[in-house]
């Protein structure tokens, strides 16, 4: 383990490898939102770049940015022909 600043807790960015610094945090934004509208809200309340959704990497640390249900709705880039 390691220590992080109190200001890093519940900021929407995982400083801890397991994302525990973002677990159980209250909503950070208006209307109960956790992330700004230009970022994707993970099920565990982490905020990631929307371009990272359905890119094959577990950026949310809980895999909520790579679910079949979510990625089924994302169109494939024209240079790719198959979904996995």
Phi, psi and omega in degrees: 000168176211166182261145174233161179293147176301330180289344178274345179286135177061034178260001178091357180238129182281110173271330177274141182304326182266002179074011185295340177288351179247002182284137175070025182275146175286162176303141182263337187247184179291156178058030177074017179278147177266327186236155173298159185294341180272007178234157179271134177266117177285161178301331180269013176076007172292152177248125179233163176300133181298335178291344180274350181289131178060038177257004179092355178250140180277072183289332180283345184074351174241007178068011182288348176270003183229020182289151179300318182299316180289312186288338177299332183271352182268122180292144178286145173299144185298343178277352179246148185241346186230146171264155176237000000 
